[in-house]
Amino acid sequence: MPSSADLFESIAGAPDVPTGLPLVILLTGFTDAGSAVSGLIEHLRETADPQPLVTFDNDVLLDYRARRPVIVFDQDHLTEYRPARLDLSLAHDALGQPFLLLSGYEPDFAWNAFTEAVIDFVDAFQVSTVSWVHSIAMPVPHTRPLGTTVSGNRRDLIAAHSVWRPRTQVPGTAGHLLEYRLIEHEMRVAGFVLLVPHYLADTDYPDTVLAAADKVMIGTGLVLRMDEVQAGRDEFVARVEEQVLGNDELTQMVHTLERRYDAYMAGRDEDAEDESFDERDLPSADELAAELERYLANRRPGDDDKQR
């Protein structure tokens, strides 16, 4: 079995790291509804100037057959190999404030050793807080703010931002294990779970990236530049609205989700909802999601308004 020291390589010439920084953890893996995590990772790599301190070894942690690296083929030869990345970096927000960023794929193997390595870094850098984000699909409407479930030991954040507090069993992730062990280690930890409309879960949904960034800022006090994501958000939502309004089944589904969302947020019993609507008449979530996904994949600016 690999030890924690076998999992990573320190980067030569890496910058010095001040002590007491917040750590942000963004791991893609079991679920990433709306591409919240992958979208925020990509955005921070472009805007937060992350400088790698440590890179983790794909040969130890990654199942290549499950998540194959990208090879670029140009006519008759290979021009580029793009392996997956998992690294710990020193980054800076819009105000120049430094923070630590652990980002990339969720390890397939050696979770215990990986967790030990992260805790060693937390101790070495005297990390102040740990915040992590992931997203799951939920039967909620896109016309309402994205809800959040908050876990961890920061009671102020849980009280202020957790809209759904179930008691349930869920498939665990490396992020969950990190949170569990870090709390045992007496670290201040907040985990934010974004509740994403199920029919948009397989799209690159800008609202999820904006919400993920918002939760990171809430957990850390950082200020992230999100102008580019916000600029693309309006066009995406307009395209979704166009498709919903042009399809009676989608419109009916969204209205039903709105009523249930509003009833839940108002603390009313769902049984008091209007019973004139029969949910069995709705197409399945998979059918609706597939239709929206096809539309959003094929639609281009300037297309006519003809229904596809």
C-alpha positions in Angstrom: 0.0 0.0 0.0 1.4 3.5 -0.9 2.3 5.8 2.0 1.3 9.5 1.9 4.8 10.4 0.9 4.5 8.2 -2.2 1.6 10.2 -3.7 3.1 13.5 -4.7 6.1 15.4 -5.9 7.1 18.8 -4.6 7.6 21.4 -7.4 11.1 22.8 -7.7 11.2 26.6 -7.3 7.7 26.7 -5.8 6.8 30.0 -4.1 7.1 30.5 -0.3 3.7 30.0 1.4 2.6 32.3 4.2 1.1 30.4 7.2 -2.5 30.7 8.2 -4.1 30.7 4.8 -7.5 29.2 4.0 -7.5 26.0 1.9 -10.1 25.6 -0.8 -10.7 22.0 -2.0 -12.3 21.3 -5.5 -12.4 17.7 -6.5 -14.3 16.3 -9.5 -15.5 12.8 -9.3 -18.6 10.9 -8.4 -20.9 13.8 -9.1 -20.5 17.2 -10.5 -24.0 18.4 -11.4 -24.0 21.4 -13.7 -20.1 21.2 -14.0 -19.9 23.3 -10.8 -16.6 22.0 -9.6 -14.9 21.5 -13.0 -16.1 24.9 -14.1 -14.8 26.6 -11.0 -11.5 24.8 -11.3 -11.1 25.9 -14.9 -12.1 29.5 -14.0 -9.6 29.7 -11.1 -6.8 28.4 -13.2 -7.4 31.2 -15.6 -8.0 34.0 -13.0 -6.3 33.2 -9.7 -2.8 32.6 -11.0 -2.4 29.2 -9.2 1.3 28.3 -8.7 1.7 24.6 -8.0 3.4 23.6 -4.8 2.8 19.9 -5.1 1.6 17.6 -7.9 0.0 14.3 -7.1 1.0 11.1 -9.0 -1.6 10.0 -11.5 0.0 6.5 -11.7 -0.7 6.0 -8.0 -4.1 7.7 -7.6 -5.9 7.6 -11.0 -7.7 4.8 -12.9 -6.8 5.7 -16.4 -9.3 3.3 -17.9 -12.2 5.1 -16.1 -10.9 8.6 -16.8 -8.7 8.5 -19.9 -6.4 11.3 -20.7 -6.9 13.3 -23.8 -4.7 12.8 -26.9 -4.7 15.3 -29.7 -4.6 13.7 -33.2 -3.7 16.0 -36.1 -4.4 14.4 -39.5 -1.7 11.7 -39.2 0.2 12.3 -36.0 -0.2 12.9 -32.3 0.5 16.5 -31.2 -0.4 16.7 -27.5 -1.0 14.5 -24.4 -3.2 16.1 -21.7 -3.0 14.1 -18.5 -5.5 14.8 -15.7 -4.2 17.1 -12.9 -4.4 17.0 -9.2 -2.3 19.6 -7.4 -1.9 21.8 -4.4 -1.3 25.4 -5.4 -0.8 28.9 -4.0 -3.4 31.2 -5.6 -4.5 34.8 -5.2 -8.0 36.3 -5.3 -9.1 39.6 -7.0 -7.6 41.6 -4.1 -4.3 39.8 -4.1 -5.1 37.8 -1.0 -3.3 34.4 -1.1 -5.0 31.1 -0.5 -4.2 27.4 -1.0 -6.1 25.5 -3.7 -6.3 21.7 -3.8 -7.9 21.1 -7.2 -8.3 18.4 -9.8 -9.7 14.9 -10.1 -11.0 12.9 -7.1 -8.5 10.1 -6.5 -9.7 6.6 -7.5 -7.2 4.9 -5.1 -5.4 5.3 -1.8 -7.9 7.6 -0.2 -6.5 7.0 3.3 -3.0 7.9 2.2 -4.3 10.9 0.2 -6.1 12.1 3.3 -3.0 11.7 5.4 -1.0 13.7 2.9 -3.6 16.6 2.9 -3.6 16.7 6.7 0.2 16.9 6.7 0.0 19.9 4.4 -2.7 21.5 6.5 -0.4 21.2 9.5 2.7 22.3 7.7 1.1 25.4 6.3 -1.0 26.0 9.5 -4.1 26.3 7.4 -6.8 28.5 9.0 -10.0 27.0 7.5 -10.9 24.4 4.9 -13.8 24.9 2.5 -14.9 22.5 -0.2 -17.8 22.4 -2.7 -19.5 19.8 -4.7 -22.9 19.5 -6.5 -25.7 17.0 -6.8 -28.8 16.8 -9.0 -32.2 17.6 -7.3 -35.8 18.0 -8.4 -35.7 21.8 -8.1 -36.5 24.6 -10.7 -33.9 26.7 -12.4 -36.1 29.7 -11.8 -35.3 29.8 -8.1 -31.9 30.4 -6.3 -29.7 27.3 -6.1 -30.1 25.8 -2.6 -27.2 24.5 -0.5 -26.7 21.9 2.1 -23.8 22.8 4.4 -21.8 20.2 6.5 -18.8 20.5 8.8 -18.3 22.1 12.1 -18.8 25.8 11.3 -22.2 26.3 12.9 -22.6 29.9 11.8 -22.4 28.9 8.1 -24.7 25.9 8.6 -27.3 28.1 10.3 -27.1 30.8 7.7 -26.8 28.9 4.5 -28.1 25.3 4.8 -31.6 25.1 3.3 -31.9 21.3 3.3 -30.7 19.1 6.2 -31.6 15.5 5.6 -30.5 12.5 7.6 -29.6 9.9 5.0 -26.9 7.6 3.7 -25.0 8.7 0.5 -22.2 7.4 -1.5 -19.0 8.8 0.0 -16.4 10.8 -1.8 -12.8 11.6 -1.1 -14.0 15.1 -0.1 -16.3 13.6 2.5 -13.4 11.5 3.9 -11.2 14.6 4.0 -13.9 16.6 5.9 -14.5 13.7 8.4 -10.8 13.4 9.1 -10.1 17.1 9.2 -12.8 17.6 11.8 -11.3 14.8 13.8 -8.1 16.8 13.5 -9.9 19.8 15.0 -9.8 21.9 11.8 -12.5 24.4 11.0 -14.3 22.9 8.0 -17.3 23.7 5.8 -18.6 21.6 3.0 -21.1 23.1 0.6 -23.3 20.9 -1.5 -25.1 22.7 -4.3 -28.6 21.4 -5.2 -28.8 21.7 -9.0 -31.9 21.2 -11.2 -31.9 17.6 -12.3 -32.7 18.5 -15.9 -29.6 20.7 -16.2 -27.2 18.4 -14.3 -25.5 17.2 -17.4 -24.9 20.7 -18.9 -22.2 23.3 -18.2 -24.6 25.5 -16.1 -23.0 28.9 -15.3 -25.2 29.4 -12.2 -23.5 26.4 -10.5 -20.1 27.9 -11.0 -21.3 31.3 -9.7 -22.9 29.6 -6.7 -19.8 27.5 -6.0 -17.6 30.6 -6.1 -20.1 32.4 -3.8 -19.8 29.5 -1.2 -16.0 29.6 -1.4 -16.1 33.3 -0.7 -18.5 32.8 2.2 -16.3 30.2 3.7 -13.0 32.0 3.2 -13.6 35.7 2.9 -11.9 35.7 -0.5 -13.0 37.9 -3.4 -13.1 35.9 -6.7 -13.4 37.5 -10.1 -16.5 36.1 -11.8 -17.3 38.6 -14.5 -16.6 36.2 -17.4 -18.9 33.5 -16.0 -21.6 36.1 -15.2 -21.4 37.3 -18.8 -22.1 33.8 -20.2 -24.8 33.2 -17.6 -27.5 35.4 -19.2 -27.2 33.8 -22.6 -27.4 30.3 -21.2 -30.5 31.1 -19.1 -32.2 32.8 -22.0 -31.7 29.6 -24.1 -33.1 27.4 -21.4 -36.1 29.7 -21.0 -36.7 29.6 -24.8 -36.7 25.9 -24.8 -39.0 25.6 -21.7 -41.5 28.1 -23.0 -41.6 26.2 -26.3 -42.5 22.9 -24.7 -45.7 22.4 -22.7 -44.3 19.4 -20.8 -41.2 21.3 -19.7 -43.3 24.3 -18.7 -45.6 22.1 -16.7 -42.7 20.4 -15.0 -41.0 23.7 -14.1 -44.2 25.1 -12.6 -44.7 22.0 -10.5 -41.1 22.2 -9.2 -41.7 25.9 -8.5 -44.8 25.2 -6.4 -43.0 22.4 -4.4 -39.9 24.6 -3.9 -41.9 27.5 -2.7 -44.0 25.2 -0.4 -40.9 23.7 1.1 -39.2 27.0 1.6 -42.4 28.3 3.3 -42.4 25.4 5.6 -45.7 24.0 4.3 -46.6 20.4 3.9 -46.3 19.1 0.4 -49.6 17.3 0.7 -51.4 20.6 0.8 -50.2 21.3 -2.8 -52.7 21.5 -5.7 -53.7 17.9 -6.4 -55.2 18.6 -9.8 -51.8 18.0 -11.4 -50.9 14.4 -11.8 -47.1 13.9 -11.8 -47.5 10.6 -13.6 -48.4 12.6 -16.7 -44.9 14.1 -16.8 -42.1 12.6 -18.9 -39.3 11.2 -16.9 -36.5 13.3 -15.6 -34.1 11.5 -17.9 -36.3 12.3 -20.9 -36.5 15.9 -20.0 -32.8 16.2 -19.3 -31.9 14.5 -22.6 -34.2 16.9 -24.5 -32.7 20.0 -23.0 -29.2 18.6 -23.3 -29.7 18.0 -27.0 -31.1 21.4 -27.5 -28.3 23.2 -25.6 -25.6 21.2 -27.4 -27.0 22.0 -30.9 -28.2 25.5 -30.5 -26.0 28.3 -31.7 -26.3 32.1 -31.6 -28.2 33.2 -34.6 -30.2 30.0 -35.1 -33.8 30.6 -36.1 -36.6 30.1 -33.7 -37.7 26.9 -35.3 -38.5 24.2 -32.7 -36.0 21.3 -32.9 
